[in-house]
Amino acid sequence: MAKELQQERSQSSLNIEEVTNMLDGGRSNTDKRRQLYKMMLDDPMLRQDDIYFLSDEEAFKRAVQNDVYLIRKCHNLNVSEEEKKVLVKKAIYGNCVIDGMEGQGTEEQQKKWLTPAYSYQIIGAYAQTELGHGTNLRGLETVATYDPTTQEFVLNTPTLTATKWWPGTLGHVATQLTLSVILHGPRSHSTDPLCCIAVGHIATHAIVVARLVTLGQRSRNPSLHRASIKVGDIGPKFGSFPVDNGFLQLDNVRIPRDHMLMKYAQVAPNGVYTNLLAQCLAKAVTIAVRYSVVRRQGQETTGGPETQVLDYQTQQYKLLPLLSMAYALNMASLYMTKLFQTCQSEMAGGDFQSLAELHATSAGLKALSSELSSQGIEVCRLACGGHGYSLASGIPYLYANFVAAMTYEGENTVMYLQTARYLNKIYLQKQPSASLPANVVYLGVDYPHHKHCGVRSATQFSDPHTQMESYRQRARRMVAMAASRYDKALAKGLKPTEAWNESTVDWTVAAKAHCYCAVLRAFQEALSSSELSPTTRHTLESLCATFAVFGVVSSPGDFAVEGYMSHGQIQMAREHLYTLLAEIRREAVPLVDAFDIPDGQLNSALGRFDGDVYKHLFDWALKAPRNKEKVHSVYRKYLKPFMETTKSKL
């Protein structure tokens, strides 16, 4: 154990177990997660220590091999059926048929598809994105034409840009496909529910996005591998090497009509993206903080010990706000899970009232969490100096695999603007705050519009009410500014779509401000509802304040709109941030320890729990395949003959 980390932990007053339980959403969740980690990390068949040395093809084969092994192992575990379902869905190649069917399939369809999906008799992919289209569902070109004479859908990708592109597991793994299409059909007076959907809208020249499950089974129906279906892998990518991202072209492929998912559209994710990204940022921060404690550079006094890098204020300013963000995003993901479960329960009873809030919040948090995490991971890499550039640090792998989150499942700007449309709708309704969802109470017509911030001293920024009110006033002003720009564009005679486009930059800023409100609220409520010892609570409240105050310091112009915060108040926030950084510095190592990420999961020479950085770096280098030969073959084959030729000429 590195003496630096040992000293940091021995001086801490933080109850790490309490914090870990809070991050997991309860002690039982912590126990389950540790059981799963232990199951995977103790098994040599699931080793990941050599993953950075694998080629793309080797990484793909390893991922499939590990998945199959893990799924088989799950069947022998003494866990509940619900836990088995989670394990199956969380495997590297999650079965995408499951989520779509659970959310959109009828009871009859679920009986037909979910049993084989959970037992992995089928492996699914979800195909929405096309070569020429992404989040704009109305722009999709893949067509399903209903044929009432055979009661079938005829599937076509009529253009090159209609080619399905990017779906994970599609290229060479999936046996079934959940497909997003544009639904067409002839005019009909049938009372069949499907025809009412497919035909009634077509009569008014509108288009309906539907999802259908195709039966293009590779193993069980080889005849489908004919010219009517072209499928394969899209080739190398920036990251996510083990993932089988594929393409698909269809030419008059027929499927039965009962393969259309006919329950209702589920338009919001369940918080999994926010949670995944929070974990990624937590990993990067853990690596960077531990390494910054072990790494020493520069001497305060001649002949004295070198200074720990994390003791430099500039390093604290880089990393400790990111630590607070990782905690905040974790709390937001727990909040989203609860919101999703509540909404699901309401929808099962026919109540869809919360669906709009769920969609708007999840879309915005997906955008904010991926933005903060992607940027934060890169800051962590830079904060590790030259060693951060090595794959051994674990950070480049994190960045390459998760920066794509800013575009997949909805490009971030599009996601922010979906949130913005919801905010615009709430703003225009001018309802009292009491009738609005908690995250948008600040848009109530009777919500106090404070002309100025009431902060008189720097320490007031640690007050949760002051933090929340500052963020709500900022968001309210951003929404009002965006709405004003939109109204002015309409007054100039622009069409609503043109006016919206004229105001989208302001709306994006407003949506982001709203999302910060939601994250801060989730953080504060998690603290107030958790059982924590006094010293632990104080540390976490300071961490929450760090998140809030850093937001003010990094975007002072937003908080100064209409003179809400003065220059002096923003300076107070800056001074208080420095105080908070010094306080959090003392508990930085225990706070990252509380993420409870095992070394095998972290997969970093720099961020290991024992802090023996340089030994692990050197040992890692010795494992490189290139070092297996004392004299590499390229020397014998190319360099030696070249050098001998050069010598003879000289």
C-alpha positions, 0 to 999 in steps of 0.5 A, a space after each residue: 500500500 502506498 504510504 500516501 493513500 494509507 495516510 489519506 485514509 487513516 486521517 479521514 472521518 468519513 464513514 465510507 460504507 454509509 456513502 457507498 450505500 447511499 450511492 447504490 440506493 441502499 445497503 441491499 443494492 450494495 450487497 448485490 452489486 458486490 456479489 456480482 463484481 466478486 462473481 465476475 472478477 474472481 473468475 479467470 475466464 472473465 479476466 480483463 487485465 489484457 484487454 488493452 493489448 487486444 486487436 479489434 477482432 480479438 476484442 470482439 471475439 473475447 466479448 462474445 466468449 465472455 458473454 456466453 460464459 457469463 450467461 451460462 454461469 448465471 443459471 447456476 447462481 442462487 439468485 432471484 429471477 429478477 436478478 437473473 433478468 438484470 444480469 442478462 440485460 447487463 451483459 456486454 451484449 444486452 438483449 435489446 428485444 427485452 426492453 422494447 417488448 417489456 415497454 411496448 409489447 402486448 401481454 400476448 406478445 410478451 408471453 411469446 417473446 420474453 421467455 426465449 429472450 430471457 433464456 437467450 434462445 434469441 438475441 436481439 438488436 434495436 435498429 433506429 438509426 439510419 445512414 442518413 437519419 438519427 434522432 428525427 424519427 419522422 425523417 426515417 426512410 425505412 418503410 413497412 407497407 401493410 398488405 391486408 391480403 396476406 396480413 403482413 408487413 413488407 419491409 424495405 430500405 428503398 434508398 442508400 441513406 435508409 440503410 440501418 447503421 450503427 445498431 449494436 449486435 446487429 452485424 454478426 450477433 443478433 438473431 432478431 431485430 426490433 426495427 423502427 420504420 415508417 408505416 404505410 398502408 392502403 386505405 381501408 375501413 377495417 375496424 382492426 386496431 392495427 389497420 386503424 393505426 396504419 391506415 387511418 393516419 395514412 389517409 390524412 397523409 401523416 406518417 406513424 413511426 412503428 416498431 416491428 420485430 423481424 424473424 431474421 434468425 441467422 441460425 434457425 432460418 438460413 434461407 433468409 440470408 438471401 439477396 433480400 437481406 444485406 447485413 454486416 459490421 460497419 467497420 472500425 470505430 473510435 472506441 467500443 471495439 468489442 461492440 458489433 455495430 452493424 448495417 442492414 438493408 431490406 428488399 421486400 422482406 415480409 413479416 406477420 402483422 402481429 409482430 408489430 408492438 401494439 401496446 403503446 410507445 415508450 418514449 423515455 429511457 429509464 435512467 440507465 444512460 445517466 447511471 452508466 455515464 455517472 459510473 464512467 466519470 466516477 472511474 475517471 475521477 477515482 483514477 485521477 484522484 488516487 494518482 494525484 495523491 501518489 504522484 509527487 512533483 516539485 519541492 516546497 523546500 530544498 531537500 524536502 519531500 516533493 509535493 503531492 500533486 493534489 495539494 496544488 490548488 490548480 489540480 484541486 480545481 480540475 478534479 474536485 468539482 468533477 468528483 462532485 459532478 460524479 456524485 451529483 449524476 449518480 443521485 440524478 440516476 437514482 432519481 430517474 429510476 424512481 421517476 421511471 418506476 412511478 411512471 410505469 406504474 401509472 401507465 399500467 393503470 392508464 394514467 399517462 400524465 407523468 409521461 411528458 415530464 419523464 421524457 423531458 427530464 430523461 432527454 435532458 439528463 442524458 444530454 447533460 450527463 454525457 456532456 459532463 462525463 465526456 468532458 470530465 474524463 478528458 480533464 482527468 486524463 490531462 490531470 494525470 500528465 504523460 501517464 494519462 495518455 497510456 492505455 494502462 491508465 484506463 482513462 483513454 479506454 473510458 473516453 473512447 468507449 463513452 464519448 459516443 454517448 453524446 451522439 447515440 440514443 439521441 444527439 445531445 443538442 436534439 435531446 436538449 431541445 426536446 427538453 426545451 419544448 416541454 419547458 416552453 409548453 409549461 411556460 406558456 400554460 402559466 399555471 400555479 406552481 402547486 399544479 406543476 411537477 416538482 422540477 418545473 415549479 419555478 415556471 409557475 405563474 405565481 413563483 417568486 421572481 426575485 430581482 436580486 440574489 440575497 447572498 450577503 456572505 460567502 458561506 451562504 452559498 453552502 445553504 441548500 435553499 440558497 443554492 436551489 433558489 439561485 439555480 431556479 432563478 437562473 433557469 427561469 430567466 433563461 427560459 423567459 429569454 428563449 421564449 421572448 426570442 421565439 415570440 419576437 421571431 413570430 412577430 416578424 412573420 416567421 412560421 413557428 418552425 422558423 421561429 423555433 430555429 431562430 431561438 434554439 441556441 437560447 432554448 438549449 441554454 435554458 434546457 441545460 439550466 433546467 437540467 442543472 436544477 434537476 441534478 442539484 435537487 436530486 443531490 440535495 434530496 438524496 442527502 436529506 433522505 439518507 441516514 448518515 453520521 454527522 461528519 459524513 453528512 457535513 462532508 457530503 453537504 460540502 461536496 454538494 455545495 462544491 457542485 452548486 458553487 462551481 456551476 456559478 463560478 464557471 457560468 457567471 454570466 448566466 447568474 448575472 442576467 437581469 442583475 440577479 447576481 452582482 459581481 461582488 456575489 460571484 466573487 464571493 462564490 469564487 472565494 467560497 469555492 476555494 474554501 470548499 476545495 481545501 475541505 474536500 481535498 482532505 476527504 478526496 481519497 475516501 470519497 472516491 473509495 466510496 464509489 467501491 470500484 474494484 481494481 479489476 473493474 477499474 482496470 487502471 495501473 494508476 488508480 489501483 486501491 493500493 497506489 503502487 502505481 509505478 510497479 503496476 505500470 512496469 508490470 503492465 508494460 512487460 505483458 505487451 505482446 511486443 515484448 515477448 521476443 527479446 529481439 523482435 522479428 522486425 529487426 531481423 526481417 527489416 532493420 538488420 538487412 537494411 543496416 548491413 546494406 547501408 554499412 557495405 555502401 558506406 
